[in-house]
Amino acid sequence: MTAEPVNTTTPAAPTAPVSSDRPEDHVIVLFGATGDLARRKLLPGLFHLAKAGLLPAAYRIVGSAPAHSALSDQEFRQHAKEAVRQFGLAEPTGKSWQAFESTLTFGAADPQDPEPLLTAVQRAEQAIGGHPRRLCHLAIPPAAFTSVIGMLGATGLARDTRVIIEKPFGTDLASARALNETVHAVFDESQVFRIDHFLGKESVDNILALRFANGLFEPVWNRQHISHVEIDVPETIGIEGRADFFEKTGTYRDMIVTHLLQVLGIVAMEPPASLSAQPLRDEKAKVFHALKPLDPAAVVRGQYDGYRTEPGVAPDSQTETFTALRAEIDNRRWAGVPFYLRSGKSMAQRRQTVTLHFKKPPRHMFPDHAHTGPGAERGNALVIDFDDPGWITARFLAKEPGPAMRLGTAEMTFRYADSFRRRHGLEGYERLLLDAMLGDQSLFTRSDSIERLWEISGELLAHPRPVEPYAPGSWGPKSIDTLIAPHRWYLPDGN
Ligand code: BG6
């Protein structure tokens, strides 16, 4: 694959999909089919996969929900159509929609009465014929995991089934361990796909390609050359009416312990022996084991002004809508290199970036006055913007044209949007749904890794500092500047 410089007129080379495998025939059971995640991501994502010809030759999608919110097949199809219309990339019309819609059926399930679901799954399997595989996606609130997993075990639905479990996986070490025990009482770890949709993002996956498919970056990807790393995911949205979920969860559990620390695992890992699931997940786990327990004094918890008056939020809520922290990886590659993580709601911009800041050259050859322009105080940086479609910029100094030796900040940028044909581009969820159907666990979280992340969070969760207020539309509480000193946050001034 060849990347192109921006603004070129040369057409990009076509690229092959990462995997050209098509999954075996499948019955996909979508628990939480009437919920927010199914509406925003899963139903539109499944339709996109169908349109792209990436779903199995024969498949059925059985929606499920507790009996009190049961739908008829027809209502479920209508629900899916509206979801695709509102959140999908392609309009739900024409032959492709009709074909997709005809695969949708609904079966309500309560732990005491799973019959309607069992009947719907049986019908779907008969309609396909042979021995289709089964994938259960638990797009349900964490509080419902235990009872649904128990039901899958009791009804036999768990047998030979793969199961996708949504985050957050537990709320602390004890609950994650308990949940793992519940899961392992019914499923073998090889059947379990703990999903973190950031790991399905094209540009996060590309970090592996950037590091390990090239000779250019890996030699400097270490403490000899890098002074500090930022993983920065500000969001402009608030809690979007999810007070019930958010009050119990907060940004640390919703974003940091899942998404941002998972990205850190990819950025910091040693080269795996291969890209297959075990070596890749082993290397990520090693990074988590080398992470020092988080120090509550190196964590800023923020709450945007106005959060406490949102419907469903306690007037004295101490739930954080913002977290910034310093993490340290105690191994030979990273000792002494701080990793700064930040994420929050109602912030100034939506961005998803990893920034590697490089040390200054050892010899100061150019006079100070040679470089006094914008960004003068910043060193070289490699910025990976992993929000779809994603881009990577290398920031460095160059000589400004003219008789004097004056330096200006220059950059080289690779943009996915301009550089490859995006025919096969998939959203995070789509990629991961496909991987789960193919049985590829590489990008899913393993039980030991998730437990380790809760383990390093112990002190922080037991002794959280009070939340500090910040203005909506800002970059967080003031104390984040002290947290990162003597450095400065790359955003917003770095752009
Ligand atoms: C979800 C969180 O997992 O990720 C949300 O629950 C967050 O709070 C979202 O907004 C961000 O995902 P995306 O797809 O916008 O990158």
Residues whose N, C-alpha, C, O or C-beta is under 5 A from the ligand:
A	BS01	BG6	D254
